[in-house]
Amino acid sequence: MNKLFPSAAEALRGVVADGQLLAVGGFGLCGIPEALIDALRDSGVKNLSVISNNAGVDGFGLGKLLETRQIRKMISSYVGENKEFERQYLAGELELEFTPQGTLAEKLRAGGAGIPAFFTKTGVGTLVAEGKELREFDGETYVMERSLVPDVALIKADVADRSGNLRFNLTARNFNPAAATAGKICIVEVERVVATGELAPDDIHLPGIYVHRIVHNPTPEKRIEKRTITEKKGG
């Protein structure tokens, strides 16, 4: 089956809609589906709830959707690098479900595995646990967390074959596989497309059964979130 679509806009057509719950892969700006995010902005869909570790930076990544006010709610772990994210939240313009990073990853993993909820010690005794079920196991208190099953997952991989089998590049793997398995529909943006069978079975990080549509973007910008340089002494 050929899952390749001619453009990001075509891949989103008939899939995304107002009010959906979306998962978007990436960690900071590493491993984000740049073309799919741009196409999502251009589609005009609104009132979205978005699961992502953070929301990119101002003017790039999911920051573009914050600027256009297409996101109603963020389910994420980190705000710091995006001033518009921070501003909207503090002004009461954006709903935020703050989630510890490991818990967020597990909520997606559990959603993809068909596990509706799980217990964790992370967040017990803090605002994270307010309104949630607490239970004791072996004398320790745990909080119950519900898994996440987004309507659509938008992810980024390095290579895909035409059947959707994926290979990720180093740390760009981050949240992408978990988001892919959790999503009811998964659309992937890749830098290279190869024939089915070209990827060795042991070289496949995510089986194509989880991938519904593929978009080829051979020249992503791959912006660096924060560049830090150390000057060499005596140089």
Steps between C-alpha positions, in 0.01 A plus 500: 500500500636842402433744784691793345306826450613781264501772767444565868174680419370196311602268783296703750198538272196315632681409822539811714199691630399761758509391863722196457759360740837485322838360601804664342840335523821679587701625793561873485572542131664158463295255297199724433292453182564848357306467174200337668484777761503763224227315312295471819527876545398561140202264531333745738375234744449643848416420863767232502632318805864411438717246678867591474793519740505874437372735229808579295626858520354835405438500126607142432356153550180497705574864587349583159166348607505693825546823305194423286300396809415160355597323824247509783684266739854369542579171675872537558795505738693816421420863424828686545629556144173639361406847623165503319412166661585648839312824429181326384499266798557773759234716335246217517479476121640147476404194702799301622514149642848489650632144500835367627712401202528130583129483577421664166710243315333216690149642435572477127667160524208364702251644253675320217506175699127510577556567871237751621682614817800432723634593844817701562665665801595803293295802604363362825457784750512768229255688277547225242304257721208730582165345411655165406458161664768407754570143604749326728722216381744341746470797733570760231250747353448513124290723275293361215565653158277448196665405173480718188350391168517794257279522193806572285875466554741712296853368520845531341735220390821483301411222253178325399435228250182520296321270744568740787775314684710768671852567616574801722823697523669494841325718763233609251340171603390663832116514525434401138451120534275537804286764328478282189375191682249698707337687210187365335644634174873559459653726235879502471736750339828351379819620337549193284267243343624159388339197339319252720750235603803726485509549878641197678251358753741563790541861381130588534416704810123519440299250291289636217180364654492816714546741207211605276646781288851612400627842390843548346686812618865460393613848613363587846644809666600315820539823695718489810298594808783656699858520382766498772864559410806458723802699397831315507772652714803625313320464166 
